[in-house]
Amino acid sequence: MSAIALVSVVAFLCLLIGRRAEGIRLQIVHLVRQHILEILKGRPGATVAELAEQLDMAPVSVRHHLDILQGDNLIRVERLARTGAVGRPQQVYALTEDANEYFPDNFAALASGLLHQLRDILPPDRFERALRSMAREFAAPELTDCTSPLTNQRMDSIVRFLNDRGYLAHWEECDSASPRGQTDFGEGEDQGEHVLLLHKCNCPYAGIAAQHEELCIMDQALIDQLVGQSCERVQSLASDERCCTYRIVVPAPDIAPASSPDSMPVH
């Protein structure tokens, strides 16, 4: 695989999965504060007076919105500046790095284009290997515990790892009954095994996954790496099901059983 192709893979996947869930802003920003962010985006900084003039608002009202934006770590006081020969210096406000998350990006189109290029350049087996290799790299921070038993604590750690990357994940223990009235995923092959279900209710690649089903290969490899064994995907968002669900069979001593047949904790 060429270095250029590998760099392209790294670039497009880092843009997608490397962004933490907190960075993908879902809340609605107040219109005035959004306007302030837009003003500061187009200039190196602005004082309260300058913002008040551009917004046609009273300075005291502007300060209220600036205090909120500063509390959210979206703006900072970059420097002090004098506007005349006398008087106190005025604070000049500028955007922080976090503020960039509130502006439109074109990551999905870039990622989709890179995938198209890589799929055209690389043979299918090498393309798949590249995706699996990226999955191993992304799983690396969590792999220090990959050889330890799949305890509740380790499953919770895996879920936190996935949720930090936007997957909206949780896990539960499964018995012979169908969880929440859904498909029967079955017990382990012998009585000394438990079945766990790992659910991922969001796809971080939703903008391009429909055109690039090969991303499911990378996600499958990511889960296998995190769990430390091959897992069976029994539900898929790509098939219009509510989540991607992975069936994990583990020895009974590793996971504490649910307190009763009618009580299956969800983590």
ZADO-1210 file (C-alpha; in nm, 4 decimals, padded with zeros to 6 digits):
<atoms>
<atom x="00.0000" y="00.0000" z="00.0000" code="MET" pos="1"/>
<atom x="00.1435" y="00.3370" z="-00.0976" code="SER" pos="2"/>
<atom x="00.2275" y="00.5983" z="00.1637" code="ALA" pos="3"/>
<atom x="-00.0048" y="00.8468" z="-00.0065" code="ILE" pos="4"/>
<atom x="-00.2969" y="00.6050" z="00.0127" code="ALA" pos="5"/>
<atom x="-00.2272" y="00.5301" z="00.3773" code="LEU" pos="6"/>
<atom x="-00.2133" y="00.8990" z="00.4626" code="VAL" pos="7"/>
<atom x="-00.5473" y="00.9437" z="00.2875" code="SER" pos="8"/>
<atom x="-00.7010" y="00.6654" z="00.4962" code="VAL" pos="9"/>
<atom x="-00.5652" y="00.8156" z="00.8153" code="VAL" pos="10"/>
<atom x="-00.6905" y="01.1621" z="00.7192" code="ALA" pos="11"/>
<atom x="-01.0438" y="01.0651" z="00.6359" code="PHE" pos="12"/>
<atom x="-01.0939" y="00.8329" z="00.9323" code="LEU" pos="13"/>
<atom x="-00.9387" y="01.0739" z="01.1798" code="CYS" pos="14"/>
<atom x="-01.1783" y="01.3405" z="01.0599" code="LEU" pos="15"/>
<atom x="-01.4675" y="01.1076" z="01.1335" code="LEU" pos="16"/>
<atom x="-01.4036" y="00.8787" z="01.4252" code="ILE" pos="17"/>
<atom x="-01.1338" y="01.0907" z="01.5894" code="GLY" pos="18"/>
<atom x="-01.3785" y="01.3664" z="01.6676" code="ARG" pos="19"/>
<atom x="-01.5164" y="01.3217" z="02.0191" code="ARG" pos="20"/>
<atom x="-01.8904" y="01.3301" z="02.0744" code="ALA" pos="21"/>
<atom x="-01.8524" y="01.6524" z="02.2707" code="GLU" pos="22"/>
<atom x="-01.7055" y="01.8146" z="01.9620" code="GLY" pos="23"/>
<atom x="-02.0076" y="01.7403" z="01.7468" code="ILE" pos="24"/>
<atom x="-02.2300" y="02.0176" z="01.8739" code="ARG" pos="25"/>
<atom x="-02.5979" y="01.9257" z="01.8848" code="LEU" pos="26"/>
<atom x="-02.7369" y="02.2061" z="02.1029" code="GLN" pos="27"/>
<atom x="-02.8914" y="02.5135" z="01.9494" code="ILE" pos="28"/>
<atom x="-02.6887" y="02.8282" z="02.0029" code="VAL" pos="29"/>
<atom x="-02.8807" y="03.1443" z="02.0840" code="HIS" pos="30"/>
<atom x="-02.9110" y="03.3490" z="01.7651" code="LEU" pos="31"/>
<atom x="-02.7320" y="03.6525" z="01.9096" code="VAL" pos="32"/>
<atom x="-02.4445" y="03.4383" z="02.0366" code="ARG" pos="33"/>
<atom x="-02.4267" y="03.2614" z="01.7018" code="GLN" pos="34"/>
<atom x="-02.4016" y="03.6009" z="01.5340" code="HIS" pos="35"/>
<atom x="-02.1206" y="03.7008" z="01.7709" code="ILE" pos="36"/>
<atom x="-01.9319" y="03.3832" z="01.6810" code="LEU" pos="37"/>
<atom x="-01.9793" y="03.4582" z="01.3112" code="GLU" pos="38"/>
<atom x="-01.8512" y="03.8140" z="01.3540" code="ILE" pos="39"/>
<atom x="-01.5412" y="03.6957" z="01.5404" code="LEU" pos="40"/>
<atom x="-01.4827" y="03.4253" z="01.2806" code="LYS" pos="41"/>
<atom x="-01.4348" y="03.6921" z="01.0156" code="GLY" pos="42"/>
<atom x="-01.1984" y="03.9195" z="01.2060" code="ARG" pos="43"/>
<atom x="-00.9001" y="03.8881" z="01.4402" code="PRO" pos="44"/>
<atom x="-01.0974" y="04.0163" z="01.7390" code="GLY" pos="45"/>
<atom x="-01.3534" y="04.2711" z="01.8558" code="ALA" pos="46"/>
<atom x="-01.4307" y="04.4809" z="02.1612" code="THR" pos="47"/>
<atom x="-01.7668" y="04.5059" z="02.3330" code="VAL" pos="48"/>
<atom x="-01.8228" y="04.8461" z="02.1699" code="ALA" pos="49"/>
<atom x="-01.7447" y="04.7115" z="01.8227" code="GLU" pos="50"/>
<atom x="-01.9746" y="04.4124" z="01.8696" code="LEU" pos="51"/>
<atom x="-02.2517" y="04.6318" z="02.0115" code="ALA" pos="52"/>
<atom x="-02.2321" y="04.8581" z="01.7072" code="GLU" pos="53"/>
<atom x="-02.2408" y="04.5684" z="01.4622" code="GLN" pos="54"/>
<atom x="-02.5239" y="04.3914" z="01.6480" code="LEU" pos="55"/>
<atom x="-02.7167" y="04.7153" z="01.7099" code="ASP" pos="56"/>
<atom x="-02.7431" y="04.6247" z="02.0774" code="MET" pos="57"/>
<atom x="-02.6637" y="04.7902" z="02.4076" code="ALA" pos="58"/>
<atom x="-02.3128" y="04.7081" z="02.5362" code="PRO" pos="59"/>
<atom x="-02.4563" y="04.5665" z="02.8597" code="VAL" pos="60"/>
<atom x="-02.6592" y="04.3140" z="02.6587" code="SER" pos="61"/>
<atom x="-02.3552" y="04.2205" z="02.4523" code="VAL" pos="62"/>
<atom x="-02.1541" y="04.1607" z="02.7709" code="ARG" pos="63"/>
<atom x="-02.4237" y="03.9206" z="02.8931" code="HIS" pos="64"/>
<atom x="-02.3843" y="03.7065" z="02.5810" code="HIS" pos="65"/>
<atom x="-02.0054" y="03.7311" z="02.5923" code="LEU" pos="66"/>
<atom x="-02.0050" y="03.6051" z="02.9510" code="ASP" pos="67"/>
<atom x="-02.2042" y="03.2989" z="02.8448" code="ILE" pos="68"/>
<atom x="-01.9799" y="03.2317" z="02.5443" code="LEU" pos="69"/>
<atom x="-01.6714" y="03.2707" z="02.7614" code="GLN" pos="70"/>
<atom x="-01.8192" y="03.0320" z="03.0188" code="GLY" pos="71"/>
<atom x="-01.8695" y="02.7784" z="02.7396" code="ASP" pos="72"/>
<atom x="-01.5033" y="02.8240" z="02.6348" code="ASN" pos="73"/>
<atom x="-01.6029" y="02.9521" z="02.2919" code="LEU" pos="74"/>
<atom x="-01.4394" y="03.2941" z="02.3204" code="ILE" pos="75"/>
<atom x="-01.1478" y="03.4358" z="02.5167" code="ARG" pos="76"/>
<atom x="-00.9962" y="03.7734" z="02.5903" code="VAL" pos="77"/>
<atom x="-00.7076" y="03.7826" z="02.3482" code="GLU" pos="78"/>
<atom x="-00.5567" y="04.1178" z="02.4412" code="ARG" pos="79"/>
<atom x="-00.6237" y="04.4664" z="02.5727" code="LEU" pos="80"/>
<atom x="-00.6372" y="04.7588" z="02.3330" code="ALA" pos="81"/>
<atom x="-00.6806" y="05.1351" z="02.3604" code="ARG" pos="82"/>
<atom x="-00.9158" y="05.3100" z="02.1218" code="THR" pos="83"/>
<atom x="-00.7943" y="05.6575" z="02.2074" code="GLY" pos="84"/>
<atom x="-00.5354" y="05.8587" z="02.3947" code="ALA" pos="85"/>
<atom x="-00.7256" y="05.8389" z="02.7225" code="VAL" pos="86"/>
<atom x="-00.9458" y="05.5914" z="02.8989" code="GLY" pos="87"/>
<atom x="-00.9072" y="05.2334" z="03.0065" code="ARG" pos="88"/>
<atom x="-00.7906" y="04.9677" z="02.7638" code="PRO" pos="89"/>
<atom x="-01.0735" y="04.7574" z="02.6260" code="GLN" pos="90"/>
<atom x="-01.0818" y="04.3810" z="02.6148" code="GLN" pos="91"/>
<atom x="-01.0555" y="04.2328" z="02.2659" code="VAL" pos="92"/>
<atom x="-01.2459" y="03.9050" z="02.2301" code="TYR" pos="93"/>
<atom x="-01.1502" y="03.6246" z="01.9917" code="ALA" pos="94"/>
<atom x="-01.2628" y="03.2690" z="01.9228" code="LEU" pos="95"/>
<atom x="-01.1190" y="02.9632" z="02.0952" code="THR" pos="96"/>
<atom x="-01.0422" y="02.6352" z="01.9183" code="GLU" pos="97"/>
<atom x="-01.3654" y="02.4874" z="02.0580" code="ASP" pos="98"/>
<atom x="-01.5687" y="02.7464" z="01.8695" code="ALA" pos="99"/>
<atom x="-01.4736" y="02.5885" z="01.5381" code="ASN" pos="100"/>
<atom x="-01.7123" y="02.3019" z="01.6141" code="GLU" pos="101"/>
<atom x="-02.0075" y="02.5413" z="01.5692" code="TYR" pos="102"/>
<atom x="-01.9279" y="02.6191" z="01.2076" code="PHE" pos="103"/>
<atom x="-02.0168" y="02.4063" z="00.9032" code="PRO" pos="104"/>
<atom x="-01.7621" y="02.1567" z="00.7771" code="ASP" pos="105"/>
<atom x="-01.7288" y="01.9382" z="00.4702" code="ASN" pos="106"/>
<atom x="-01.5809" y="01.6317" z="00.6394" code="PHE" pos="107"/>
<atom x="-01.8413" y="01.3901" z="00.5029" code="ALA" pos="108"/>
<atom x="-01.7802" y="01.4902" z="00.1414" code="ALA" pos="109"/>
<atom x="-01.4034" y="01.4754" z="00.1926" code="LEU" pos="110"/>
<atom x="-01.4241" y="01.1324" z="00.3552" code="ALA" pos="111"/>
<atom x="-01.6529" y="01.0000" z="00.0845" code="SER" pos="112"/>
<atom x="-01.4214" y="01.1280" z="-00.1890" code="GLY" pos="113"/>
<atom x="-01.1158" y="00.9733" z="-00.0246" code="LEU" pos="114"/>
<atom x="-01.2953" y="00.6416" z="00.0100" code="LEU" pos="115"/>
<atom x="-01.3895" y="00.6457" z="-00.3567" code="HIS" pos="116"/>
<atom x="-01.0291" y="00.7152" z="-00.4527" code="GLN" pos="117"/>
<atom x="-00.8877" y="00.4434" z="-00.2281" code="LEU" pos="118"/>
<atom x="-01.1401" y="00.1891" z="-00.3479" code="ARG" pos="119"/>
<atom x="-01.0431" y="00.2651" z="-00.7078" code="ASP" pos="120"/>
<atom x="-00.6671" y="00.2550" z="-00.6399" code="ILE" pos="121"/>
<atom x="-00.6356" y="-00.0453" z="-00.4085" code="LEU" pos="122"/>
<atom x="-00.7265" y="-00.4080" z="-00.4736" code="PRO" pos="123"/>
<atom x="-01.0257" y="-00.5160" z="-00.2602" code="PRO" pos="124"/>
<atom x="-00.8185" y="-00.7253" z="-00.0182" code="ASP" pos="125"/>
<atom x="-00.5704" y="-00.4435" z="00.0457" code="ARG" pos="126"/>
<atom x="-00.8512" y="-00.1923" z="00.0858" code="PHE" pos="127"/>
<atom x="-01.0117" y="-00.4139" z="00.3490" code="GLU" pos="128"/>
<atom x="-00.6766" y="-00.4625" z="00.5220" code="ARG" pos="129"/>
<atom x="-00.6314" y="-00.0855" z="00.5375" code="ALA" pos="130"/>
<atom x="-00.9694" y="-00.0458" z="00.7088" code="LEU" pos="131"/>
<atom x="-00.8896" y="-00.3229" z="00.9581" code="ARG" pos="132"/>
<atom x="-00.5505" y="-00.1656" z="01.0261" code="SER" pos="133"/>
<atom x="-00.7177" y="00.1669" z="01.1038" code="MET" pos="134"/>
<atom x="-00.9556" y="-00.0111" z="01.3413" code="ALA" pos="135"/>
<atom x="-00.6559" y="-00.1514" z="01.5296" code="ARG" pos="136"/>
<atom x="-00.5036" y="00.1953" z="01.5544" code="GLU" pos="137"/>
<atom x="-00.8239" y="00.3474" z="01.6861" code="PHE" pos="138"/>
<atom x="-00.8669" y="00.0681" z="01.9401" code="ALA" pos="139"/>
<atom x="-00.5060" y="00.0981" z="02.0616" code="ALA" pos="140"/>
<atom x="-00.5771" y="00.3328" z="02.3594" code="PRO" pos="141"/>
<atom x="-00.8193" y="00.0746" z="02.5010" code="GLU" pos="142"/>
<atom x="-00.6179" y="-00.2379" z="02.4228" code="LEU" pos="143"/>
<atom x="-00.4166" y="-00.2408" z="02.7442" code="THR" pos="144"/>
<atom x="-00.6948" y="-00.4514" z="02.8972" code="ASP" pos="145"/>
<atom x="-00.7730" y="-00.6648" z="02.5918" code="CYS" pos="146"/>
<atom x="-00.6298" y="-00.9813" z="02.7483" code="THR" pos="147"/>
<atom x="-00.8196" y="-00.9439" z="03.0758" code="SER" pos="148"/>
<atom x="-01.1563" y="-01.1188" z="03.1281" code="PRO" pos="149"/>
<atom x="-01.4682" y="-00.9469" z="02.9991" code="LEU" pos="150"/>
<atom x="-01.5854" y="-00.8291" z="03.3399" code="THR" pos="151"/>
<atom x="-01.8600" y="-00.5744" z="03.3942" code="ASN" pos="152"/>
<atom x="-01.5917" y="-00.3140" z="03.4522" code="GLN" pos="153"/>
<atom x="-01.4181" y="-00.3891" z="03.1243" code="ARG" pos="154"/>
<atom x="-01.7443" y="-00.3805" z="02.9290" code="MET" pos="155"/>
<atom x="-01.8221" y="-00.0448" z="03.0918" code="ASP" pos="156"/>
<atom x="-01.4786" y="00.0781" z="02.9844" code="SER" pos="157"/>
<atom x="-01.5416" y="-00.0330" z="02.6261" code="ILE" pos="158"/>
<atom x="-01.8753" y="00.1489" z="02.6262" code="VAL" pos="159"/>
<atom x="-01.7122" y="00.4682" z="02.7546" code="ARG" pos="160"/>
<atom x="-01.4486" y="00.4400" z="02.4824" code="PHE" pos="161"/>
<atom x="-01.7170" y="00.4083" z="02.2151" code="LEU" pos="162"/>
<atom x="-01.9337" y="00.6852" z="02.3579" code="ASN" pos="163"/>
<atom x="-01.6367" y="00.9212" z="02.3595" code="ASP" pos="164"/>
<atom x="-01.6351" y="00.8644" z="01.9829" code="ARG" pos="165"/>
<atom x="-02.0058" y="00.9250" z="01.9309" code="GLY" pos="166"/>
<atom x="-02.1461" y="00.5711" z="01.9139" code="TYR" pos="167"/>
<atom x="-02.4147" y="00.6022" z="02.1892" code="LEU" pos="168"/>
<atom x="-02.3278" y="00.2543" z="02.3084" code="ALA" pos="169"/>
<atom x="-02.4505" y="00.0363" z="02.5936" code="HIS" pos="170"/>
<atom x="-02.4349" y="-00.3318" z="02.6804" code="TRP" pos="171"/>
<atom x="-02.6543" y="-00.5885" z="02.8503" code="GLU" pos="172"/>
<atom x="-02.6530" y="-00.9512" z="02.9450" code="GLU" pos="173"/>
<atom x="-02.8793" y="-01.1733" z="02.7386" code="CYS" pos="174"/>
<atom x="-03.0633" y="-01.4860" z="02.8460" code="ASP" pos="175"/>
<atom x="-03.2653" y="-01.7278" z="02.6358" code="SER" pos="176"/>
<atom x="-03.5507" y="-01.4769" z="02.6172" code="ALA" pos="177"/>
<atom x="-03.5441" y="-01.2062" z="02.3549" code="SER" pos="178"/>
<atom x="-03.4091" y="-00.8781" z="02.4976" code="PRO" pos="179"/>
<atom x="-03.6813" y="-00.6130" z="02.5045" code="ARG" pos="180"/>
<atom x="-03.9033" y="-00.8234" z="02.2881" code="GLY" pos="181"/>
<atom x="-03.6643" y="-00.8274" z="01.9946" code="GLN" pos="182"/>
<atom x="-03.4860" y="-01.1038" z="01.8059" code="THR" pos="183"/>
<atom x="-03.3829" y="-01.4046" z="02.0129" code="ASP" pos="184"/>
<atom x="-03.0034" y="-01.3886" z="02.0162" code="PHE" pos="185"/>
<atom x="-02.9747" y="-01.7138" z="02.2094" code="GLY" pos="186"/>
<atom x="-02.7589" y="-01.8516" z="02.4870" code="GLU" pos="187"/>
<atom x="-02.4003" y="-01.9668" z="02.4722" code="GLY" pos="188"/>
<atom x="-02.3274" y="-02.2971" z="02.3097" code="GLU" pos="189"/>
<atom x="-02.2861" y="-02.4637" z="02.6480" code="ASP" pos="190"/>
<atom x="-02.4193" y="-02.3973" z="02.9960" code="GLN" pos="191"/>
<atom x="-02.0885" y="-02.2508" z="03.1096" code="GLY" pos="192"/>
<atom x="-02.1200" y="-01.9484" z="02.8798" code="GLU" pos="193"/>
<atom x="-02.3043" y="-01.6185" z="02.8903" code="HIS" pos="194"/>
<atom x="-02.4147" y="-01.4057" z="02.5990" code="VAL" pos="195"/>
<atom x="-02.3594" y="-01.0305" z="02.6112" code="LEU" pos="196"/>
<atom x="-02.5110" y="-00.7805" z="02.3714" code="LEU" pos="197"/>
<atom x="-02.3188" y="-00.4674" z="02.2837" code="LEU" pos="198"/>
<atom x="-02.5413" y="-00.2050" z="02.1203" code="HIS" pos="199"/>
<atom x="-02.4227" y="00.0953" z="01.9174" code="LYS" pos="200"/>
<atom x="-02.7200" y="00.3238" z="01.8569" code="CYS" pos="201"/>
<atom x="-02.5439" y="00.5856" z="01.6475" code="ASN" pos="202"/>
<atom x="-02.3177" y="00.5629" z="01.3453" code="CYS" pos="203"/>
<atom x="-02.0510" y="00.8368" z="01.3399" code="PRO" pos="204"/>
<atom x="-02.0310" y="00.7877" z="00.9631" code="TYR" pos="205"/>
<atom x="-02.4024" y="00.8326" z="00.9004" code="ALA" pos="206"/>
<atom x="-02.3404" y="01.0931" z="00.6316" code="GLY" pos="207"/>
<atom x="-02.1481" y="00.8512" z="00.4076" code="ILE" pos="208"/>
<atom x="-02.2175" y="00.4986" z="00.5374" code="ALA" pos="209"/>
<atom x="-02.5031" y="00.4430" z="00.2921" code="ALA" pos="210"/>
<atom x="-02.2617" y="00.4854" z="-00.0005" code="GLN" pos="211"/>
<atom x="-01.9724" y="00.3062" z="00.1710" code="HIS" pos="212"/>
<atom x="-02.0877" y="-00.0122" z="00.3381" code="GLU" pos="213"/>
<atom x="-01.7227" y="-00.1111" z="00.3744" code="GLU" pos="214"/>
<atom x="-01.7144" y="00.1140" z="00.6823" code="LEU" pos="215"/>
<atom x="-01.9085" y="-00.1628" z="00.8563" code="CYS" pos="216"/>
<atom x="-01.5977" y="-00.3803" z="00.8093" code="ILE" pos="217"/>
<atom x="-01.3932" y="-00.1275" z="01.0032" code="MET" pos="218"/>
<atom x="-01.6527" y="-00.1046" z="01.2795" code="ASP" pos="219"/>
<atom x="-01.6696" y="-00.4834" z="01.3080" code="GLN" pos="220"/>
<atom x="-01.2897" y="-00.4960" z="01.3350" code="ALA" pos="221"/>
<atom x="-01.2972" y="-00.2187" z="01.5968" code="LEU" pos="222"/>
<atom x="-01.5415" y="-00.4121" z="01.8170" code="ILE" pos="223"/>
<atom x="-01.3461" y="-00.7359" z="01.7747" code="ASP" pos="224"/>
<atom x="-01.0279" y="-00.5560" z="01.8784" code="GLN" pos="225"/>
<atom x="-01.1894" y="-00.3946" z="02.1830" code="LEU" pos="226"/>
<atom x="-01.3524" y="-00.7159" z="02.3033" code="VAL" pos="227"/>
<atom x="-01.0518" y="-00.9330" z="02.2220" code="GLY" pos="228"/>
<atom x="-01.2436" y="-01.1919" z="02.0219" code="GLN" pos="229"/>
<atom x="-01.4603" y="-01.2245" z="01.7124" code="SER" pos="230"/>
<atom x="-01.8145" y="-01.1015" z="01.7708" code="CYS" pos="231"/>
<atom x="-02.1249" y="-01.1697" z="01.5678" code="GLU" pos="232"/>
<atom x="-02.3188" y="-00.8677" z="01.4455" code="ARG" pos="233"/>
<atom x="-02.6849" y="-00.9603" z="01.4780" code="VAL" pos="234"/>
<atom x="-02.8453" y="-00.6221" z="01.4054" code="GLN" pos="235"/>
<atom x="-02.7350" y="-00.3344" z="01.1857" code="SER" pos="236"/>
<atom x="-02.8277" y="00.0298" z="01.1432" code="LEU" pos="237"/>
<atom x="-02.7496" y="-00.0189" z="00.7748" code="ALA" pos="238"/>
<atom x="-03.0445" y="-00.2615" z="00.7624" code="SER" pos="239"/>
<atom x="-03.2778" y="-00.0003" z="00.9159" code="ASP" pos="240"/>
<atom x="-03.2661" y="-00.1625" z="01.2583" code="GLU" pos="241"/>
<atom x="-03.2541" y="00.0502" z="01.5715" code="ARG" pos="242"/>
<atom x="-02.8864" y="-00.0114" z="01.6390" code="CYS" pos="243"/>
<atom x="-02.5844" y="-00.2223" z="01.5542" code="CYS" pos="244"/>
<atom x="-02.5830" y="-00.5108" z="01.8001" code="THR" pos="245"/>
<atom x="-02.2908" y="-00.7465" z="01.8573" code="TYR" pos="246"/>
<atom x="-02.3313" y="-01.0860" z="02.0230" code="ARG" pos="247"/>
<atom x="-02.0431" y="-01.1746" z="02.2541" code="ILE" pos="248"/>
<atom x="-02.0085" y="-01.5199" z="02.4117" code="VAL" pos="249"/>
<atom x="-01.8006" y="-01.5280" z="02.7304" code="VAL" pos="250"/>
<atom x="-01.7313" y="-01.7817" z="03.0089" code="PRO" pos="251"/>
<atom x="-01.9837" y="-01.7558" z="03.2910" code="ALA" pos="252"/>
<atom x="-01.7393" y="-01.6550" z="03.5687" code="PRO" pos="253"/>
<atom x="-01.6318" y="-01.3423" z="03.3800" code="ASP" pos="254"/>
<atom x="-01.9666" y="-01.1658" z="03.3980" code="ILE" pos="255"/>
<atom x="-02.1868" y="-01.1536" z="03.7042" code="ALA" pos="256"/>
<atom x="-02.5316" y="-01.2918" z="03.6103" code="PRO" pos="257"/>
<atom x="-02.8418" y="-01.0770" z="03.6240" code="ALA" pos="258"/>
<atom x="-03.0153" y="-01.0760" z="03.9621" code="SER" pos="259"/>
<atom x="-03.3226" y="-01.2534" z="03.8286" code="SER" pos="260"/>
<atom x="-03.4567" y="-01.3870" z="03.4944" code="PRO" pos="261"/>
<atom x="-03.6744" y="-01.0766" z="03.4663" code="ASP" pos="262"/>
<atom x="-03.3908" y="-00.8374" z="03.5471" code="SER" pos="263"/>
<atom x="-03.1370" y="-00.7741" z="03.2719" code="MET" pos="264"/>
<atom x="-02.9302" y="-00.4661" z="03.3562" code="PRO" pos="265"/>
<atom x="-02.8445" y="-00.2275" z="03.0771" code="VAL" pos="266"/>
<atom x="-02.5143" y="-00.0450" z="03.1047" code="HIS" pos="267"/>
</atoms>
